[in-house]
Amino acid sequence: MKDFFYAIQDLFVDVLFLPYDALRALELENWFAANFISWIFIIIGIVAMVYWMLQLKKYSDNNEENKSISSHSYL
């Protein structure tokens, strides 16, 4: 059973967290480049949120959502 948990540890430490380790090493070499990459991720997140809000507004404008009070039995 212990080997199973060590395998999970190896997966995360050796494979899945490699980009974070690279970003941490980049920060020690060039602070501006590391912040530039961070800002790119922030901008991607903002664009995704704006897209999602526009899609929700589109469905709300088409009245496709069931907004009746009796949509749930506990209400």
Contact map, one row per residue, 1 for C-alpha under 8 A:
111110000000000000000000000000000000000000000000000000000000000000000000000
111111000000000000000000000000000000000000000000000000000000000000000000000
111111100000000000000000000000000000000000000000000000000000000000000000000
111111110000000000000000000000000000000000000000000000000000000000000000000
111111111000000000000000000000000000000000000000000000000000000000000000000
011111111100000000000000000000000000000000000000000000000000000000000000000
001111111110000000000000000000000000000000000000000000000000000000000000000
000111111111000000000000000000000000000000000000000000000000000000000000000
000011111111100000000000000000000000000000000000000000000000000000000000000
000001111111111000000000000000000000000000000000000000000000000000000000000
000000111111111100000000000000000000000000000000000000000000000000000000000
000000011111111110000000000000000000000000000000000000000000000000000000000
000000001111111111000000000000000000000000000000000000000000000000000000000
000000000111111111000000000000000000000000000000000000000000000000000000000
000000000111111111000000000000000000000000000000000000000000000000000000000
000000000011111111100000000000000000000000000000000000000000000000000000000
000000000001111111111000000000000000000000000000000000000000000000000000000
000000000000111111111100000000000000000000000000000000000000000000000000000
000000000000000111111110000000000000000000000000000000000000000000000000000
000000000000000011111111000000000000000000000000000000000000000000000000000
000000000000000011111111100000000000000000000000000000000000000000000000000
000000000000000001111111110000000000000000000000000000000000000000000000000
000000000000000000111111111000000100000000000000000000000000000000000000000
000000000000000000011111111100000100000000000000000000000000000000000000000
000000000000000000001111111110000000000000000000000000000000000000000000000
000000000000000000000111111111101100000000000000000000000000000000000000000
000000000000000000000011111111111110000000000000000000000000000000000000000
000000000000000000000001111111100000000000000000000000000000000000000000000
000000000000000000000000111111100000000000000000000000000000000000000000000
000000000000000000000000011111111100000000000000000000000000000000000000000
000000000000000000000000011111111110000000000000000000000000000000000000000
000000000000000000000000001001111111000000000000000000000000000000000000000
000000000000000000000000011001111111100000000000000000000000000000000000000
000000000000000000000011011001111111110000000000000000000000000000000000000
000000000000000000000000001000111111111000000000000000000000000000000000000
000000000000000000000000000000011111111100000000000000000000000000000000000
000000000000000000000000000000001111111110000000000000000000000000000000000
000000000000000000000000000000000111111111000000000000000000000000000000000
000000000000000000000000000000000011111111100000000000000000000000000000000
000000000000000000000000000000000001111111110000000000000000000000000000000
000000000000000000000000000000000000111111111000000000000000000000000000000
000000000000000000000000000000000000011111111100000000000000000000000000000
000000000000000000000000000000000000001111111110000000000000000000000000000
000000000000000000000000000000000000000111111111000000000000000000000000000
000000000000000000000000000000000000000011111111100000000000000000000000000
000000000000000000000000000000000000000001111111110000000000000000000000000
000000000000000000000000000000000000000000111111111000000000000000000000000
000000000000000000000000000000000000000000011111111100000000000000000000000
000000000000000000000000000000000000000000001111111110000000000000000000000
000000000000000000000000000000000000000000000111111111000000000000000000000
000000000000000000000000000000000000000000000011111111100000000000000000000
000000000000000000000000000000000000000000000001111111110000000000000000000
000000000000000000000000000000000000000000000000111111111000000000000000000
000000000000000000000000000000000000000000000000011111111100000000000000000
000000000000000000000000000000000000000000000000001111111110000000000000000
000000000000000000000000000000000000000000000000000111111111000000000000000
000000000000000000000000000000000000000000000000000011111111100000000000000
000000000000000000000000000000000000000000000000000001111111110000000000000
000000000000000000000000000000000000000000000000000000111111111110000000000
000000000000000000000000000000000000000000000000000000011111111110000000000
000000000000000000000000000000000000000000000000000000001111111100000000000
000000000000000000000000000000000000000000000000000000000111111100000000000
000000000000000000000000000000000000000000000000000000000011111111000000000
000000000000000000000000000000000000000000000000000000000011111111000000000
000000000000000000000000000000000000000000000000000000000011001111100000000
000000000000000000000000000000000000000000000000000000000000001111110010000
000000000000000000000000000000000000000000000000000000000000000011111010000
000000000000000000000000000000000000000000000000000000000000000001111110000
000000000000000000000000000000000000000000000000000000000000000000111111001
000000000000000000000000000000000000000000000000000000000000000000011111101
000000000000000000000000000000000000000000000000000000000000000001111111101
000000000000000000000000000000000000000000000000000000000000000000001111111
000000000000000000000000000000000000000000000000000000000000000000000111111
000000000000000000000000000000000000000000000000000000000000000000000001111
000000000000000000000000000000000000000000000000000000000000000000001111111
